[in-house]
């Protein structure tokens, strides 16, 4: 059993894995996951001398839902994470993010540079690279976002046929399918997941993504060659928005859920990256 802490942050009850001792590293999952996404990586990281902090983000896993879509902005979640680290007496941390957790990680690195030592982005590059440098192919790959923004319709599509779409998305792993069906079929949880899209693409909050500043600390970008939702270009070209050192790695024959399908390779890449600066 992993060590779990429950902590209140800005009115949200967070469920957080705090495992191991040593160099602090923060792991941020995305849609439609929870901190269980990291379960295969956590023992490998703690074995390498890391202290792993892995929260269920707002509305996911066993962390409380946050109400309206506007409450799922990356700005609010980044403040939660900053407060979480202070509560755990952590003043410097390495960050790894995947999917929406990667976007949140880019925001955290850009706006909290005094606490983030380095950043590893999995699958999703800097938001400006996604929107400006991902090529026309990225627009097609990301077209599903239009559905996710449709309140009610997206929920109907995903829940139809005994959650057929959710099952289809989990083609890379039966374990992913099991976890998603357990978590996302609970009342309100599917909407909470979609609210990460709706809240951050709203008129009020979209500037957090479109106008995100450059990142100053060292960054490693990792993407699967066969990612169905993201182009390699948007990751490789994220270097344009990193003022510090930028490295990237494309994992051949891998898709989107890298922490589930190739955890050993990710840990090797991450630890090598940390040893390089």
C-alpha positions in Angstrom: 0.0 0.0 0.0 1.2 3.5 -0.9 1.2 6.3 1.7 -1.9 8.5 1.1 -2.6 11.9 2.6 -5.8 13.9 2.4 -5.4 17.6 2.5 -7.7 20.6 2.1 -6.4 23.1 -0.4 -8.5 26.2 -1.3 -11.7 24.5 -0.4 -10.9 21.3 -2.3 -10.2 18.0 -0.5 -7.2 16.5 -2.2 -6.2 12.8 -2.3 -2.4 12.6 -2.6 0.2 9.9 -2.8 3.3 10.8 -0.8 5.7 7.9 -1.2 9.4 7.5 -0.6 12.2 9.7 0.6 14.8 11.8 -1.1 14.5 14.2 -4.1 10.9 15.5 -4.4 9.2 14.9 -7.7 5.6 15.9 -8.5 3.6 13.7 -10.9 0.5 15.3 -12.6 -2.0 13.1 -14.5 -4.5 14.2 -17.1 -7.9 13.1 -18.6 -9.5 10.7 -17.8 -6.9 9.4 -15.3 -6.1 9.7 -11.6 -2.9 9.3 -9.7 -3.1 5.6 -10.4 -1.7 6.4 -13.8 1.7 6.5 -12.1 1.5 3.3 -10.1 4.0 1.5 -12.3 6.4 4.3 -12.2 6.3 5.2 -8.5 8.2 2.1 -7.2 10.8 2.7 -9.9 11.2 6.3 -8.9 11.3 5.7 -5.1 13.9 3.0 -5.8 16.0 5.7 -7.5 15.9 7.9 -4.4 12.9 10.1 -5.2 10.1 11.2 -2.9 7.0 11.0 -5.1 4.1 13.4 -4.7 1.2 12.4 -6.9 -2.2 14.1 -6.4 -5.6 13.3 -7.9 -6.2 16.6 -9.6 -9.5 18.5 -9.2 -12.5 16.3 -9.9 -10.4 13.1 -10.5 -9.9 10.0 -8.5 -10.8 10.6 -4.9 -10.2 14.4 -4.9 -13.4 16.4 -4.6 -15.1 17.9 -7.6 -14.9 21.7 -7.9 -18.3 22.7 -9.2 -18.6 24.9 -12.3 -16.2 24.6 -15.2 -14.5 27.9 -14.4 -13.2 26.3 -11.2 -11.0 23.9 -13.3 -8.7 26.5 -14.7 -5.0 25.6 -14.7 -4.3 28.8 -12.7 -6.5 27.6 -9.8 -5.0 24.1 -9.9 -1.4 25.5 -10.0 -2.2 27.5 -6.9 -3.5 24.3 -5.2 -0.2 22.6 -6.1 1.9 25.5 -4.8 0.0 25.4 -1.5 0.3 21.6 -1.4 4.0 21.7 -1.6 4.2 24.4 1.1 2.0 22.2 3.3 4.4 19.3 2.8 7.4 21.6 3.5 8.8 21.2 0.0 10.5 24.3 -1.4 12.0 22.9 -4.6 10.6 20.1 -6.8 11.0 18.4 -10.1 7.8 18.1 -12.1 6.4 15.5 -14.5 3.1 16.0 -16.2 1.0 14.0 -18.7 -1.9 15.1 -20.9 -3.8 17.9 -19.0 -1.2 17.4 -16.2 1.4 18.3 -18.8 -0.4 21.6 -19.6 -0.7 22.2 -15.9 3.0 21.5 -15.5 3.9 24.0 -18.2 1.8 26.6 -16.4 3.3 25.7 -13.0 6.8 26.0 -14.5 6.1 29.3 -16.1 4.4 31.0 -13.1 6.2 29.3 -10.2 9.8 29.3 -11.3 11.2 29.6 -7.7 9.8 26.2 -6.7 10.1 24.2 -10.0 13.6 23.0 -10.6 13.0 21.2 -13.8 10.0 20.0 -15.9 9.3 16.9 -17.9 6.3 17.1 -20.3 4.8 13.9 -21.4 2.8 13.9 -24.7 1.7 17.6 -24.6 4.2 20.3 -25.5 4.1 24.0 -24.6 0.6 25.3 -25.4 2.0 27.9 -27.8 3.7 25.1 -29.7 0.5 23.1 -29.7 -1.5 26.0 -31.2 1.1 27.6 -33.4 3.7 24.9 -34.4 1.8 21.6 -34.3 1.0 21.8 -38.1 -2.4 21.3 -39.7 -2.2 17.7 -38.7 -2.5 18.8 -35.0 -5.7 20.6 -35.8 -7.2 17.3 -37.1 -5.8 15.2 -34.3 -7.2 17.7 -31.7 -10.7 18.0 -33.3 -12.2 15.8 -30.5 -11.9 18.9 -28.2 -14.9 20.4 -30.0 -17.0 17.6 -28.7 -15.7 17.8 -25.2 -16.7 21.4 -25.0 -20.4 20.6 -25.7 -22.0 20.3 -22.3 -24.4 17.4 -22.1 -23.6 16.1 -25.6 -20.1 14.9 -24.7 -21.5 13.1 -21.6 -24.2 11.4 -23.7 -21.7 10.3 -26.4 -19.2 8.9 -23.8 -21.9 7.1 -21.7 -23.7 5.5 -24.6 -23.3 1.8 -25.2 -22.1 1.2 -21.7 -19.3 3.8 -22.1 -18.2 2.4 -25.4 -16.0 5.4 -26.3 -14.2 5.3 -22.9 -13.5 1.6 -23.5 -12.3 2.2 -27.0 -9.9 4.9 -25.8 -8.3 2.3 -23.4 -7.0 0.2 -26.3 -3.5 0.3 -25.0 -4.3 -1.4 -21.6 -7.0 -3.4 -19.9 -5.9 -1.9 -16.7 -6.6 1.6 -18.0 -10.1 0.5 -19.0 -10.8 -1.0 -15.6 -9.6 2.2 -13.8 -11.5 4.6 -16.1 -14.8 2.7 -15.9 -14.5 2.6 -12.1 -13.7 6.3 -11.8 -15.5 8.0 -14.6 -18.9 6.3 -14.3 -19.4 7.7 -10.8 -22.0 10.6 -10.6 -20.6 13.9 -11.9 -17.1 12.6 -12.6 -17.3 12.5 -16.4 -18.5 16.1 -16.4 -15.6 17.1 -14.0 -13.2 15.6 -16.5 -14.7 17.5 -19.4 -14.6 20.7 -17.3 -10.9 20.8 -17.6 -11.5 21.5 -21.3 -14.5 23.7 -20.8 -13.0 25.8 -18.0 -9.6 26.4 -19.7 -11.0 27.1 -23.2 -13.5 29.6 -21.8 -13.3 33.3 -22.7 -12.3 34.0 -19.1 -9.4 31.5 -18.8 -8.2 30.7 -22.4 -5.5 33.4 -22.0 -3.7 31.1 -19.5 -2.9 28.8 -22.4 -2.7 31.1 -25.4 -0.5 33.7 -23.6 1.6 31.3 -21.5 5.1 32.8 -20.9 8.3 31.0 -21.8 9.8 28.5 -19.3 13.1 29.3 -17.8 14.2 26.0 -16.2 15.5 22.8 -18.0 12.8 20.9 -19.8 12.5 17.4 -21.2 9.7 16.6 -23.6 8.8 13.0 -24.3 6.1 11.8 -26.8 5.1 8.5 -28.3 5.6 8.3 -32.0 2.1 6.9 -32.5 0.2 9.3 -30.2 -3.3 9.4 -31.7 -4.1 12.9 -30.3 -0.7 14.8 -30.6 1.9 15.4 -33.2 5.6 15.0 -32.5 6.1 18.5 -34.0 4.2 20.2 -31.2 6.6 18.6 -28.7 9.8 19.1 -30.6 9.0 22.7 -31.3 8.3 23.5 -27.7 12.0 24.3 -27.5 11.0 27.7 -29.0 9.3 28.5 -25.7 12.0 27.3 -23.3 14.7 29.8 -22.2 16.6 27.1 -20.4 18.0 23.9 -21.9 15.5 21.8 -23.8 15.7 18.1 -24.7 13.2 16.0 -26.4 12.7 12.2 -27.0 10.3 10.4 -29.3 9.5 6.9 -28.2 9.1 4.6 -31.2 5.9 2.4 -31.5 4.3 4.0 -28.4 1.0 5.9 -28.1 -0.4 8.3 -25.6 -0.5 6.6 -22.2 3.3 6.3 -21.7 3.3 5.9 -17.9 1.2 2.8 -18.3 2.9 1.3 -21.4 6.6 2.1 -20.9 7.2 3.1 -17.3 10.7 1.7 -17.2 11.8 3.7 -20.3 10.3 6.9 -18.9 12.1 6.5 -15.6 15.4 5.9 -17.4 14.9 9.1 -19.5 13.8 11.2 -16.6 16.7 10.2 -14.3 19.2 10.6 -17.1 17.8 14.1 -17.8 18.2 15.0 -14.1 21.8 13.9 -14.1 22.6 16.0 -17.1 22.3 19.4 -15.5 
